[in-house]
Amino acid sequence: MTISTDKFLDRFAETVMVDRQTISPTTTLRSLEAWDSMALVSVVALLDELGAKPTPGALEKCQTIGDIMALVP
């Protein structure tokens, strides 16, 4: 499933419960107040919905939202 950057950011913001206007692909995950273990689990579910099958440990290596986007086929 191919998804546009804007659509991914919309879905990411909804999933992690952040204001869509405050994020971009270059936003670092650690800068997000809402980025915690529950957000990580929610993003795993989002990636699954989008058909992404990241290798073990791939998500934990992501530092930006763009890094997570790169996991989506």
C-alpha positions as CSV (number, residue, x, y, z in Angstrom):
1,M,0.0,0.0,0.0
2,T,1.5,3.3,-1.1
3,I,0.6,6.3,1.1
4,S,1.3,9.9,0.6
5,T,3.4,11.8,3.0
6,D,0.5,14.0,4.1
7,K,-1.8,11.0,4.6
8,F,0.9,9.2,6.6
9,L,1.4,12.3,8.8
10,D,-2.3,12.6,9.3
11,R,-2.5,8.9,10.4
12,F,0.6,9.2,12.6
13,A,-0.7,12.3,14.3
14,E,-4.0,10.6,15.0
15,T,-2.3,7.4,16.2
16,V,0.1,9.2,18.5
17,M,-2.3,11.9,19.5
18,V,-0.3,14.9,18.5
19,D,-1.3,18.0,16.6
20,R,-0.8,17.3,12.8
21,Q,0.4,20.9,12.3
22,T,3.3,20.4,14.6
23,I,4.9,17.4,12.8
24,S,6.8,16.7,9.6
25,P,9.0,13.9,8.4
26,T,12.0,15.5,10.0
27,T,10.4,15.7,13.5
28,T,12.4,13.6,16.0
29,L,10.4,11.1,17.9
30,R,12.0,12.0,21.2
31,S,10.8,15.6,20.7
32,L,7.2,14.4,20.9
33,E,5.8,14.6,24.4
34,A,3.4,11.8,23.5
35,W,6.2,9.5,22.3
36,D,6.2,6.6,24.8
37,S,5.8,2.8,24.9
38,M,2.0,3.1,24.2
39,A,2.7,5.3,21.2
40,L,5.3,2.8,19.9
41,V,2.7,0.0,20.2
42,S,0.2,2.1,18.4
43,V,2.6,2.8,15.6
44,V,3.4,-0.9,15.2
45,A,-0.4,-1.4,14.7
46,L,-0.5,1.5,12.2
47,L,2.5,0.0,10.2
48,D,0.7,-3.4,10.2
49,E,-2.4,-1.7,8.8
50,L,-0.3,-0.1,6.1
51,G,1.2,-3.4,5.1
52,A,4.7,-2.7,6.5
53,K,6.7,-5.7,7.7
54,P,9.7,-4.1,9.4
55,T,12.6,-6.3,10.4
56,P,12.9,-7.0,14.2
57,G,14.4,-3.9,15.8
58,A,13.9,-1.6,12.8
59,L,11.3,0.6,14.5
60,E,13.4,1.0,17.6
61,K,16.2,2.4,15.4
62,C,14.0,5.1,13.9
63,Q,14.8,8.6,15.1
64,T,12.4,10.7,13.0
65,I,8.9,10.3,11.7
66,G,10.5,10.1,8.2
67,D,12.4,7.0,9.4
68,I,9.1,5.4,10.3
69,M,7.6,6.4,6.9
70,A,10.5,4.7,5.2
71,L,9.4,1.4,6.7
72,V,6.1,1.5,4.7
73,P,6.2,-0.1,1.3
